[in-house]
Amino acid sequence: MNSGRYERQMLLPQIGESGQARLSAASALVVGCGGLGSTLLFDLCSVGVGRIGFCDGDVVALSNLNRQFLHTPADIGRSKAQSAFEKLHAFAPELVLEPHGFVLTPETATKLIPRYDVVLLAVDSIESRLIVNRACVNARVPLVDAGIHGMNGSVYTYRPGKTACLACYYGDARTAQSAPIPSFAPVVSAISSMEAQSAVNLLVGLPNPTDGKMLLYDGT
């Protein structure tokens, strides 16, 4: 691991050499390579999480580009997971990057999630959240969830055996997303940065204010 790359954050007493070593040895899975996933993945690479997986079965569309800066017009029609891999590998080639070009189902989630230390949600449906939540509960893997709607956003962290899981918030809802969600890039980036910091808090062992508490953000 290129320690010189992370020297500025190692000056932080909350990180230091020991915290950086923990990040380098850690793994994280990001579910979704869109708007929230764009900032999440760059942040996780920037802090030096040693192994990062990311999962998305969708392709890039023109309407994504107002907030999904992992992708460019040249990527329209291409796999988001593959596009993300190319950008992130160019940005942080020393990290282990694991693209998964499929949508998580109950079966694939059960196989994939136990391989990581923390899971971060960057999806836009309750059904997808609950699929990942169930796999995290069963595997006892921490889960950080975030969402946006226009100028508003939220961040919540599930800690196995310590906090309520997402099913306590969403119940058994299976409502399909019927209309595009309004999205504003500064709000998307702000929320996903707070989600990334929650994950770093877990991996380094720092206090994490979103454990069991939903942070609500009003961009207005």
C-alpha positions as a Markdown table, in Angstrom:
| # | Residue | x | y | z |
|---|---|---|---|---|
| 1 | Met | 0.0 | 0.0 | 0.0 |
| 2 | Asn | 1.3 | 3.4 | -1.0 |
| 3 | Ser | 1.5 | 5.1 | 2.5 |
| 4 | Gly | 2.7 | 8.4 | 0.9 |
| 5 | Arg | -0.7 | 8.7 | -0.8 |
| 6 | Tyr | -2.5 | 8.7 | 2.6 |
| 7 | Glu | 0.1 | 10.8 | 4.6 |
| 8 | Arg | -2.3 | 13.7 | 5.0 |
| 9 | Gln | -5.1 | 11.7 | 6.6 |
| 10 | Met | -2.5 | 9.8 | 8.7 |
| 11 | Leu | -1.8 | 13.1 | 10.4 |
| 12 | Leu | -5.3 | 12.9 | 11.9 |
| 13 | Pro | -5.2 | 11.5 | 15.5 |
| 14 | Gln | -8.3 | 9.5 | 14.7 |
| 15 | Ile | -6.5 | 7.7 | 11.9 |
| 16 | Gly | -2.7 | 7.6 | 12.3 |
| 17 | Glu | -0.6 | 4.7 | 11.2 |
| 18 | Ser | -2.7 | 2.1 | 13.0 |
| 19 | Gly | -6.0 | 3.3 | 11.6 |
| 20 | Gln | -4.5 | 3.4 | 8.1 |
| 21 | Ala | -3.3 | -0.2 | 8.6 |
| 22 | Arg | -6.8 | -1.2 | 9.5 |
| 23 | Leu | -8.3 | 0.5 | 6.4 |
| 24 | Ser | -5.7 | -1.2 | 4.2 |
| 25 | Ala | -6.6 | -4.6 | 5.6 |
| 26 | Ala | -10.4 | -4.0 | 5.4 |
| 27 | Ser | -13.0 | -4.8 | 2.8 |
| 28 | Ala | -16.2 | -3.1 | 1.8 |
| 29 | Leu | -19.0 | -3.8 | -0.7 |
| 30 | Val | -21.0 | -1.0 | -2.3 |
| 31 | Val | -24.4 | -2.0 | -3.7 |
| 32 | Gly | -25.1 | 0.4 | -6.6 |
| 33 | Cys | -22.7 | 2.2 | -8.9 |
| 34 | Gly | -24.9 | 5.2 | -9.6 |
| 35 | Gly | -25.2 | 8.6 | -7.9 |
| 36 | Leu | -24.5 | 7.6 | -4.3 |
| 37 | Gly | -22.2 | 4.9 | -5.5 |
| 38 | Ser | -20.0 | 7.4 | -7.4 |
| 39 | Thr | -19.0 | 9.4 | -4.3 |
| 40 | Leu | -18.9 | 6.4 | -2.1 |
| 41 | Leu | -16.5 | 4.5 | -4.3 |
| 42 | Phe | -14.2 | 7.4 | -4.8 |
| 43 | Asp | -14.2 | 8.1 | -1.0 |
| 44 | Leu | -13.5 | 4.5 | -0.1 |
| 45 | Cys | -10.6 | 4.5 | -2.6 |
| 46 | Ser | -9.4 | 7.8 | -1.4 |
| 47 | Val | -9.1 | 6.7 | 2.2 |
| 48 | Gly | -7.4 | 3.4 | 1.2 |
| 49 | Val | -9.8 | 0.6 | 1.9 |
| 50 | Gly | -7.8 | -2.3 | 0.7 |
| 51 | Arg | -10.5 | -4.4 | -1.0 |
| 52 | Ile | -13.6 | -2.8 | -2.5 |
| 53 | Gly | -16.4 | -4.7 | -4.2 |
| 54 | Phe | -19.2 | -3.0 | -6.1 |
| 55 | Cys | -22.4 | -4.5 | -7.5 |
| 56 | Asp | -24.7 | -3.1 | -10.2 |
| 57 | Gly | -26.6 | -4.8 | -13.0 |
| 58 | Asp | -27.6 | -1.7 | -14.8 |
| 59 | Val | -26.2 | 0.2 | -17.8 |
| 60 | Val | -25.3 | 3.9 | -18.0 |
| 61 | Ala | -28.0 | 6.3 | -19.4 |
| 62 | Leu | -27.8 | 9.9 | -20.3 |
| 63 | Ser | -30.2 | 10.9 | -17.4 |
| 64 | Asn | -27.6 | 9.4 | -15.0 |
| 65 | Leu | -24.9 | 11.9 | -15.8 |
| 66 | Asn | -26.3 | 14.9 | -13.7 |
| 67 | Arg | -25.0 | 13.1 | -10.6 |
| 68 | Gln | -23.2 | 9.9 | -11.5 |
| 69 | Phe | -19.7 | 11.2 | -12.1 |
| 70 | Leu | -18.1 | 7.8 | -12.2 |
| 71 | His | -19.5 | 7.7 | -15.8 |
| 72 | Thr | -19.1 | 9.8 | -18.9 |
| 73 | Pro | -21.1 | 10.2 | -22.1 |
| 74 | Ala | -18.8 | 7.7 | -23.7 |
| 75 | Asp | -20.1 | 5.1 | -21.2 |
| 76 | Ile | -23.8 | 5.4 | -22.2 |
| 77 | Gly | -25.1 | 1.8 | -22.8 |
| 78 | Arg | -22.2 | 0.2 | -21.0 |
| 79 | Ser | -22.2 | -1.8 | -17.7 |
| 80 | Lys | -22.0 | 0.5 | -14.7 |
| 81 | Ala | -19.9 | -2.0 | -12.9 |
| 82 | Gln | -17.4 | -2.2 | -15.7 |
| 83 | Ser | -17.3 | 1.6 | -16.2 |
| 84 | Ala | -16.8 | 2.1 | -12.4 |
| 85 | Phe | -13.9 | -0.5 | -12.4 |
| 86 | Glu | -12.1 | 1.3 | -15.2 |
| 87 | Lys | -12.3 | 4.8 | -13.5 |
| 88 | Leu | -11.4 | 3.5 | -10.0 |
| 89 | His | -8.5 | 1.3 | -11.2 |
| 90 | Ala | -7.1 | 4.4 | -13.0 |
| 91 | Phe | -7.6 | 6.4 | -9.8 |
| 92 | Ala | -6.2 | 3.9 | -7.2 |
| 93 | Pro | -4.5 | 1.0 | -9.0 |
| 94 | Glu | -2.9 | -0.3 | -5.8 |
| 95 | Leu | -6.3 | -1.3 | -4.4 |
| 96 | Val | -8.1 | -4.6 | -5.0 |
| 97 | Leu | -11.3 | -3.8 | -6.9 |
| 98 | Glu | -14.0 | -6.4 | -7.5 |
| 99 | Pro | -16.8 | -5.5 | -9.9 |
| 100 | His | -19.9 | -7.5 | -9.9 |
| 101 | Gly | -22.1 | -6.8 | -12.9 |
| 102 | Phe | -25.4 | -8.1 | -11.6 |
| 103 | Val | -28.3 | -7.1 | -9.4 |
| 104 | Leu | -28.3 | -8.7 | -5.9 |
| 105 | Thr | -31.0 | -11.3 | -5.4 |
| 106 | Pro | -31.6 | -13.2 | -2.1 |
| 107 | Glu | -29.4 | -16.0 | -3.5 |
| 108 | Thr | -26.5 | -13.9 | -4.7 |
| 109 | Ala | -26.6 | -11.6 | -1.7 |
| 110 | Thr | -26.2 | -14.6 | 0.6 |
| 111 | Lys | -23.1 | -15.7 | -1.2 |
| 112 | Leu | -21.5 | -12.3 | -1.7 |
| 113 | Ile | -22.0 | -10.3 | 1.5 |
| 114 | Pro | -20.2 | -12.6 | 3.9 |
| 115 | Arg | -17.0 | -11.9 | 2.0 |
| 116 | Tyr | -16.9 | -8.2 | 3.2 |
| 117 | Asp | -16.4 | -6.4 | 6.5 |
| 118 | Val | -19.1 | -3.8 | 5.8 |
| 119 | Val | -21.8 | -3.2 | 3.2 |
| 120 | Leu | -22.9 | 0.2 | 1.9 |
| 121 | Leu | -26.3 | 0.6 | 0.1 |
| 122 | Ala | -26.5 | 3.0 | -2.8 |
| 123 | Val | -29.9 | 1.8 | -4.3 |
| 124 | Asp | -33.2 | 3.5 | -4.9 |
| 125 | Ser | -35.7 | 0.8 | -3.9 |
| 126 | Ile | -36.9 | -0.5 | -0.6 |
| 127 | Glu | -37.0 | -4.1 | -2.0 |
| 128 | Ser | -33.3 | -4.0 | -2.8 |
| 129 | Arg | -32.6 | -2.6 | 0.7 |
| 130 | Leu | -34.4 | -5.4 | 2.4 |
| 131 | Ile | -32.7 | -8.1 | 0.3 |
| 132 | Val | -29.3 | -6.8 | 1.3 |
| 133 | Asn | -30.5 | -6.2 | 4.9 |
| 134 | Arg | -31.6 | -9.8 | 5.3 |
| 135 | Ala | -28.3 | -11.1 | 4.1 |
| 136 | Cys | -26.4 | -8.8 | 6.4 |
| 137 | Val | -28.5 | -9.8 | 9.4 |
| 138 | Asn | -27.9 | -13.5 | 8.7 |
| 139 | Ala | -24.2 | -13.0 | 8.1 |
| 140 | Arg | -23.8 | -10.5 | 10.9 |
| 141 | Val | -22.2 | -7.9 | 8.6 |
| 142 | Pro | -22.6 | -4.2 | 9.4 |
| 143 | Leu | -24.7 | -2.3 | 6.9 |
| 144 | Val | -24.7 | 1.5 | 6.1 |
| 145 | Asp | -27.8 | 2.7 | 4.3 |
| 146 | Ala | -28.4 | 6.1 | 2.6 |
| 147 | Gly | -31.0 | 7.6 | 0.4 |
| 148 | Ile | -31.9 | 10.8 | -1.3 |
| 149 | His | -35.1 | 12.4 | -2.6 |
| 150 | Gly | -34.6 | 15.9 | -4.1 |
| 151 | Met | -33.0 | 18.1 | -1.5 |
| 152 | Asn | -33.5 | 15.6 | 1.3 |
| 153 | Gly | -31.3 | 12.6 | 2.4 |
| 154 | Ser | -30.7 | 10.1 | 5.1 |
| 155 | Val | -28.0 | 7.9 | 6.5 |
| 156 | Tyr | -28.5 | 5.0 | 8.9 |
| 157 | Thr | -26.1 | 2.3 | 10.2 |
| 158 | Tyr | -27.1 | -1.3 | 11.3 |
| 159 | Arg | -24.7 | -2.9 | 13.7 |
| 160 | Pro | -25.4 | -6.7 | 14.3 |
| 161 | Gly | -26.6 | -7.4 | 17.8 |
| 162 | Lys | -26.6 | -3.7 | 18.7 |
| 163 | Thr | -29.1 | -1.8 | 16.6 |
| 164 | Ala | -32.4 | -2.3 | 14.8 |
| 165 | Cys | -32.0 | -3.5 | 11.2 |
| 166 | Leu | -33.7 | -1.9 | 8.1 |
| 167 | Ala | -36.7 | -4.2 | 8.3 |
| 168 | Cys | -37.6 | -2.4 | 11.6 |
| 169 | Tyr | -37.9 | 0.8 | 9.5 |
| 170 | Tyr | -39.3 | -0.4 | 6.3 |
| 171 | Gly | -41.2 | -3.5 | 7.4 |
| 172 | Asp | -42.1 | -5.9 | 4.5 |
| 173 | Ala | -42.7 | -3.1 | 2.0 |
| 174 | Arg | -42.3 | -4.3 | -1.6 |
| 175 | Thr | -43.5 | -1.1 | -3.4 |
| 176 | Ala | -41.8 | -0.7 | -6.8 |
| 177 | Gln | -40.4 | 2.6 | -7.7 |
| 178 | Ser | -43.0 | 4.1 | -10.0 |
| 179 | Ala | -41.4 | 7.4 | -11.0 |
| 180 | Pro | -37.9 | 8.8 | -11.3 |
| 181 | Ile | -36.5 | 10.1 | -8.1 |
| 182 | Pro | -35.6 | 13.9 | -8.2 |
| 183 | Ser | -31.8 | 14.1 | -7.7 |
| 184 | Phe | -29.5 | 17.1 | -7.1 |
| 185 | Ala | -25.8 | 16.4 | -7.4 |
| 186 | Pro | -24.6 | 18.4 | -4.3 |
| 187 | Val | -27.1 | 16.6 | -2.0 |
| 188 | Val | -26.3 | 13.2 | -3.5 |
| 189 | Ser | -22.6 | 13.8 | -2.9 |
| 190 | Ala | -23.1 | 15.2 | 0.6 |
| 191 | Ile | -25.2 | 12.2 | 1.7 |
| 192 | Ser | -22.8 | 9.6 | 0.2 |
| 193 | Ser | -19.8 | 11.3 | 1.8 |
| 194 | Met | -21.5 | 10.9 | 5.2 |
| 195 | Glu | -22.3 | 7.3 | 4.4 |
| 196 | Ala | -18.6 | 6.7 | 3.5 |
| 197 | Gln | -17.5 | 8.3 | 6.8 |
| 198 | Ser | -19.9 | 6.0 | 8.7 |
| 199 | Ala | -18.2 | 3.0 | 7.1 |
| 200 | Val | -14.7 | 4.3 | 7.9 |
| 201 | Asn | -15.8 | 4.8 | 11.5 |
| 202 | Leu | -16.8 | 1.2 | 11.7 |
| 203 | Leu | -13.6 | -0.1 | 10.0 |
| 204 | Val | -11.3 | 2.0 | 12.1 |
| 205 | Gly | -13.2 | 1.6 | 15.4 |
| 206 | Leu | -14.3 | 5.2 | 15.8 |
| 207 | Pro | -17.6 | 6.4 | 17.4 |
| 208 | Asn | -20.3 | 6.3 | 14.8 |
| 209 | Pro | -23.3 | 8.7 | 15.4 |
| 210 | Thr | -25.5 | 6.9 | 12.8 |
| 211 | Asp | -25.4 | 3.6 | 14.7 |
| 212 | Gly | -29.1 | 2.9 | 15.2 |
| 213 | Lys | -30.0 | 6.5 | 14.5 |
| 214 | Met | -31.2 | 7.9 | 11.2 |
| 215 | Leu | -29.5 | 11.1 | 10.2 |
| 216 | Leu | -31.8 | 13.3 | 8.2 |
| 217 | Tyr | -30.5 | 16.0 | 5.9 |
| 218 | Asp | -32.4 | 18.9 | 4.5 |
| 219 | Gly | -30.5 | 20.5 | 1.6 |
| 220 | Thr | -32.8 | 23.6 | 1.6 |
